[in-house]
């Protein structure tokens, strides 16, 4: 294995997506939390993944009219799922 790379992970979920992100209506509010938790579990189990960063915490608050808002988890069911799981 060579040097590591960084990967951004996130799943969009919204009832009113911006153009190009219409698929987000098919993800429940809980799905991003479940998927993100599973992704971190997998990375830990592989043993070769270095630091991982969850970047999409607050885009639903800080950029509410952008396409990134659907990826934000702050004050959404996904945040509750992830509390205590990611350390």
KOLFISE-569357 format. One line per 5 residues: for each residue x, y, z of N, C-alpha, C, O. Coordinates in steps of 0.1 Angstrom, whole numbers, plus 5000, padded with zeros to 4 digits. Example, Ala and Ser with C-alpha at 12.3 -4.5 7.8 and 13.67 -1.06 7.14 Angstrom:
% residues 2
5132:4943:5078:5123:4955:5078:5132:4967:5078:5142:4967:5085  5128:4978:5071:5137:4989:5071:5129:5000:5079:5134:5011:5080
//
This chain:
% residues 87
5008:4988:5000:5000:5000:5000:5009:5012:5000:5019:5013:5007  5005:5022:4992:5013:5034:4991:5007:5044:5001:5001:5040:5012  5009:5057:4998:5004:5067:5007:4989:5068:5007:4982:5063:4998  4984:5073:5018:4969:5074:5019:4963:5086:5012:4970:5095:5008  4951:5085:5009:4943:5096:5003:4931:5099:5012:4927:5091:5020
4927:5111:5011:4915:5115:5018:4903:5113:5010:4903:5115:4997  4892:5109:5016:4879:5108:5009:4868:5114:5017:4867:5113:5029  4860:5122:5010:4849:5128:5016:4837:5118:5015:4835:5113:5004  4830:5117:5026:4818:5108:5025:4806:5116:5029:4807:5125:5038  4795:5113:5024:4782:5119:5028:4771:5114:5019:4773:5110:5008
4759:5115:5024:4747:5111:5017:4737:5122:5018:4734:5127:5029  4732:5126:5007:4722:5137:5007:4708:5131:5010:4704:5120:5007  4700:5140:5018:4687:5136:5022:4679:5149:5023:4682:5157:5032  4668:5150:5015:4660:5162:5016:4647:5160:5009:4646:5152:4999  4637:5167:5013:4624:5166:5006:4623:5176:4995:4614:5175:4987
4632:5186:4994:4632:5196:4984:4646:5198:4978:4652:5208:4981  4651:5189:4970:4664:5190:4965:4666:5201:4954:4657:5204:4947  4678:5205:4953:4682:5214:4942:4684:5206:4929:4686:5194:4930  4683:5213:4918:4685:5206:4905:4698:5198:4905:4708:5203:4908  4697:5185:4900:4708:5176:4899:4710:5167:4911:4717:5158:4911
4702:5170:4922:4703:5162:4934:4689:5156:4938:4687:5154:4950  4681:5154:4928:4668:5149:4930:4668:5135:4937:4658:5132:4944  4678:5127:4935:4679:5114:4942:4678:5115:4957:4675:5106:4964  4681:5127:4963:4681:5129:4977:4668:5126:4984:4667:5124:4996  4657:5127:4976:4644:5125:4982:4642:5110:4985:4633:5107:4993
4650:5102:4980:4649:5087:4982:4656:5083:4995:4655:5071:4999  4664:5091:5001:4671:5088:5013:4663:5094:5025:4660:5106:5025  4660:5086:5035:4653:5091:5047:4663:5100:5055:4675:5101:5052  4657:5107:5065:4665:5115:5073:4675:5107:5082:4686:5112:5086  4672:5094:5084:4681:5086:5092:4692:5079:5084:4702:5076:5089
4689:5078:5071:4699:5070:5062:4713:5076:5063:4722:5068:5064  4715:5089:5062:4729:5094:5062:4736:5090:5075:4748:5087:5074  4729:5091:5086:4736:5087:5099:4739:5072:5099:4750:5068:5103  4730:5064:5094:4733:5049:5093:4745:5046:5084:4754:5038:5087  4745:5053:5072:4755:5050:5062:4769:5056:5067:4779:5049:5065
4769:5067:5073:4781:5073:5078:4787:5065:5089:4799:5062:5089  4779:5060:5098:4783:5052:5109:4789:5039:5104:4800:5035:5108  4783:5033:5094:4788:5020:5088:4801:5023:5081:4810:5014:5081  4802:5034:5074:4815:5037:5067:4826:5038:5076:4837:5033:5074  4824:5045:5088:4835:5046:5098:4838:5033:5104:4850:5030:5107
4828:5025:5106:4830:5011:5112:4839:5003:5102:4848:4996:5106  4836:5004:5089:4843:4996:5079:4858:5001:5079:4867:4993:5078  4860:5015:5079:4873:5020:5078:4882:5016:5090:4893:5012:5088  4875:5015:5102:4883:5011:5114:4887:4996:5112:4898:4992:5115  4877:4988:5107:4880:4973:5106:4891:4970:5095:4897:4960:5097
4892:4978:5085:4902:4975:5075:4916:4977:5080:4925:4970:5075  4919:4985:5090:4932:4987:5095:4942:4995:5088:4953:4998:5093  4939:4999:5075:4949:5007:5068:4944:5021:5065:4951:5028:5058  4932:5024:5069:4927:5038:5067:4932:5047:5078:4930:5044:5090  4937:5058:5074:4942:5068:5084:4931:5077:5088:4919:5072:5089
4934:5089:5091:4923:5098:5096:4912:5100:5086:4914:5100:5074  4900:5100:5090:4888:5102:5082:4881:5114:5087:4880:5116:5099  4876:5122:5078:4869:5135:5082:4855:5135:5077:4852:5132:5065  4846:5138:5085:4832:5140:5082:4830:5155:5080:4830:5163:5090  4828:5160:5068:4828:5174:5065:4815:5180:5065:4813:5193:5065
4804:5173:5064:4791:5178:5061:4782:5180:5073:4771:5176:5073  4788:5185:5084:4780:5186:5096:4770:5197:5095:4758:5195:5100  4773:5209:5090:4764:5220:5092:4760:5227:5079:4755:5238:5080  4761:5221:5067:4758:5228:5055:4743:5231:5054:4739:5240:5048  4735:5223:5061:4720:5226:5061:4717:5239:5069:4707:5245:5067
4727:5243:5077:4725:5256:5085:4733:5267:5078:4728:5278:5077  4745:5264:5075:4754:5275:5070:4752:5278:5055:4755:5290:5050  4747:5269:5047:4745:5271:5032:4732:5265:5029:4731:5256:5020  4721:5269:5035:4708:5263:5033:4702:5263:5019:4694:5255:5015  4707:5272:5010:4701:5272:4996:4711:5266:4986:4708:5266:4974
4722:5260:4991:4731:5254:4982:4728:5239:4980:4721:5233:4988  4734:5233:4970:4733:5218:4969:4739:5211:4981:4735:5199:4983  4748:5217:4988:4755:5210:4999:4745:5209:5011:4748:5201:5020  4735:5217:5012:4726:5216:5023:4720:5203:5026:4718:5199:5037  4717:5195:5015:4711:5182:5017:4721:5172:5023:4716:5162:5028
4734:5175:5024:4744:5167:5030:4746:5170:5045:4752:5162:5052  4741:5182:5049:4742:5185:5063:4734:5177:5073:4723:5172:5070  4740:5174:5085:4733:5165:5094:4729:5172:5107:4723:5166:5116  4734:5185:5109:4731:5192:5121:4716:5194:5124:4708:5198:5115  4712:5190:5136:4697:5191:5140:4688:5182:5131:4677:5185:5129
4694:5171:5126:4686:5162:5118:4688:5148:5124:4696:5146:5133  4679:5138:5121:4680:5125:5127:4694:5119:5126:4698:5111:5135  4701:5121:5115:4715:5116:5113:4724:5120:5125:4733:5112:5129  4723:5132:5129:4731:5137:5140:4729:5129:5153:4739:5125:5160  4717:5126:5156:4714:5118:5168:4720:5104:5166:4725:5098:5176
4719:5098:5155:4724:5084:5152:4739:5084:5155:4745:5075:5160  4746:5095:5150:4761:5095:5151:4766:5100:5165:4778:5097:5168  4758:5106:5173:4763:5110:5186:4768:5098:5194:4761:5088:5195  4780:5099:5199:4786:5088:5206:4792:5077:5198:4800:5068:5203  4789:5076:5185:4794:5066:5176:4808:5069:5171:4817:5061:5169
4810:5082:5168:4822:5087:5162:4831:5094:5172:4827:5104:5177  4842:5089:5174:4852:5095:5184:4866:5094:5178:4875:5098:5185
//
